[in-house]
Amino acid sequence: MAELTLRAVGRAHPDTVWFRYTSFRQWPAWSPQIVRVETRDERIEPGARGTIRSFLGVRAAFLVESVDDERRTWTWRVRLGPLRMRLTHEVRPHRDGTETRLGMQGPAPVLAAYAPLARLALRRLLTP
């Protein structure tokens, strides 16, 4: 299993960025590959599960493993058929606004293919 970490800095306030992460309804607004999140939960919390629908009609199942509101970190697993990824997100104040980090674990070709979309999503996440 390969690992990749992406980092981005933007002007959005850390509270705004954290809200965008924690509210499933917000995900399509900043993550261009997500059209809809299907879940019973309004907010990320340990054990929350559901399905992400992409603009290509692809559906990926997810399970939120952990959430730390105080430290503004959370981890989840995503599965698309036999492909699995584990993602860890972190939000920190930065002198220019907010820094976010995305740690990814999964098959190297999947991480390489997903990285450009993830970078775009992080930039949009951090836009005021």
C-alpha positions as CSV (number, residue, x, y, z in Angstrom):
1,M,0.0,0.0,0.0
2,A,1.3,3.4,-1.0
3,E,1.0,6.7,0.9
4,L,0.7,10.3,-0.4
5,T,0.2,13.6,1.5
6,L,-1.2,16.7,-0.1
7,R,-1.1,20.1,1.6
8,A,-2.9,23.4,0.7
9,V,-3.1,26.8,2.2
10,G,-6.0,29.3,1.5
11,R,-7.8,32.3,2.8
12,A,-11.0,30.7,4.1
13,H,-11.3,30.8,7.9
14,P,-10.5,27.4,9.7
15,D,-14.1,27.3,11.1
16,T,-15.5,27.6,7.6
17,V,-13.2,24.9,6.3
18,W,-14.0,22.6,9.1
19,F,-17.8,23.1,8.5
20,R,-17.3,22.3,4.8
21,Y,-15.6,19.0,5.8
22,T,-18.0,18.0,8.5
23,S,-21.3,18.7,6.7
24,F,-22.0,16.0,4.0
25,R,-24.3,18.5,2.2
26,Q,-21.3,20.8,1.7
27,W,-19.1,18.2,-0.1
28,P,-20.4,18.7,-3.7
29,A,-19.9,22.5,-3.4
30,W,-16.1,22.2,-3.0
31,S,-15.3,18.7,-4.3
32,P,-15.8,18.7,-8.1
33,Q,-15.9,14.9,-8.4
34,I,-18.8,14.6,-6.0
35,V,-22.3,15.1,-7.3
36,R,-24.1,13.8,-4.2
37,V,-23.5,12.1,-0.9
38,E,-26.1,9.5,0.1
39,T,-26.1,9.0,3.9
40,R,-28.5,9.0,6.8
41,D,-26.2,11.4,8.7
42,E,-26.1,15.2,8.4
43,R,-22.5,15.4,9.8
44,I,-19.4,13.3,9.8
45,E,-19.1,11.2,13.0
46,P,-17.5,7.9,13.8
47,G,-19.4,5.1,12.2
48,A,-21.2,7.3,9.6
49,R,-21.4,5.5,6.3
50,G,-22.9,6.1,2.9
51,T,-22.2,6.4,-0.8
52,I,-20.5,9.1,-2.8
53,R,-21.8,9.6,-6.4
54,S,-19.4,11.1,-8.9
55,F,-20.0,13.2,-12.0
56,L,-19.3,10.0,-14.0
57,G,-22.0,8.0,-12.3
58,V,-19.5,6.1,-10.2
59,R,-20.5,5.1,-6.7
60,A,-18.1,4.6,-3.9
61,A,-19.0,3.4,-0.4
62,F,-17.5,5.2,2.6
63,L,-17.1,4.7,6.4
64,V,-16.0,7.5,8.7
65,E,-13.6,6.0,11.2
66,S,-12.7,8.9,13.5
67,V,-13.5,12.6,14.1
68,D,-11.7,15.0,16.5
69,D,-13.6,18.3,16.4
70,E,-11.1,19.9,18.8
71,R,-8.1,19.1,16.7
72,R,-10.1,19.3,13.5
73,T,-9.0,16.0,12.1
74,W,-10.9,13.1,10.7
75,T,-10.3,9.8,9.0
76,W,-12.4,7.7,6.7
77,R,-12.2,4.7,4.3
78,V,-13.5,4.7,0.7
79,R,-14.2,1.6,-1.3
80,L,-14.9,1.3,-5.0
81,G,-15.3,-2.4,-5.9
82,P,-12.0,-4.0,-4.9
83,L,-10.2,-0.7,-4.6
84,R,-9.8,0.8,-1.1
85,M,-8.4,4.0,0.2
86,R,-7.9,5.5,3.6
87,L,-7.9,9.3,3.9
88,T,-7.0,11.5,6.8
89,H,-7.9,15.2,6.8
90,E,-6.5,17.9,9.0
91,V,-7.4,21.6,9.3
92,R,-5.0,24.1,11.0
93,P,-4.9,27.9,11.3
94,H,-2.3,29.5,9.1
95,R,-1.0,33.1,8.9
96,D,-2.7,33.3,5.5
97,G,-6.0,31.7,6.7
98,T,-6.1,27.9,6.8
99,E,-3.8,25.0,6.0
100,T,-5.3,21.6,5.3
101,R,-3.5,18.3,4.8
102,L,-4.8,15.2,3.2
103,G,-3.0,11.9,3.9
104,M,-4.0,9.1,1.5
105,Q,-3.2,5.4,1.7
106,G,-4.1,3.0,-1.1
107,P,-2.8,1.4,-4.3
108,A,-0.2,3.7,-5.9
109,P,-2.0,3.9,-9.3
110,V,-5.2,4.9,-7.5
111,L,-3.4,7.6,-5.5
112,A,-1.7,8.9,-8.6
113,A,-5.0,9.1,-10.5
114,Y,-6.9,10.7,-7.6
115,A,-4.2,13.3,-6.6
116,P,-5.1,15.9,-9.3
117,L,-8.8,15.9,-8.3
118,A,-7.9,16.0,-4.6
119,R,-5.6,19.0,-5.2
120,L,-8.4,20.9,-7.0
121,A,-10.9,20.0,-4.2
122,L,-8.5,21.3,-1.5
123,R,-8.0,24.6,-3.4
124,R,-11.8,25.0,-3.6
125,L,-12.3,24.0,0.0
126,L,-9.9,26.8,1.1
127,T,-11.5,29.5,-1.1
128,P,-13.4,32.1,1.0
